[in-house]
């Protein structure tokens, strides 16, 4: 009985919860330059447990608790109307600097559109460290690039350690 109460109290207080946590999506299609790393303006929060995601200005996650965080972001790259997509990258930046990315490359067989998911585990200091989602879309004709809102999203949660 006592152990059950300790566990229940810990869950209720957040002592053993995977928080802070958030999940947000791109509210509308975002036009981007060709072959240029661009921050995704993720502006529609689905949930944000500790108000750590800025969905109105900086589009970044700044957790208020130190620890390790699992973060994930997906970019849906679309070259517009032509089937001339060369590649799409999805990457997570930490404190304004590129950290790592995932990609899909169609250089030998051009595509129409692609969705690229990127995940990672990040050490965060709980005060000033932040994460952002960036993408890069490249097409042969160099015009009409966009991040499609239907499948572009960003999220993170604290890992229990």
Secondary structure, DSSP 8 states (H G I E B T S, - for coil): -HHHHHHHHHHHHTTTS--SEEEEE-SS-EE--BT--EE----EEEEETTS-EETTTT-EE--SS-EEEEEEEEEEEE-SSSS-EEEEEEEEEETTEEEEEEEEE-TTS-BSEEEEEEEEEEEE-SSS--EEEEEEEEETT----EE-TTS-EEEEEE---
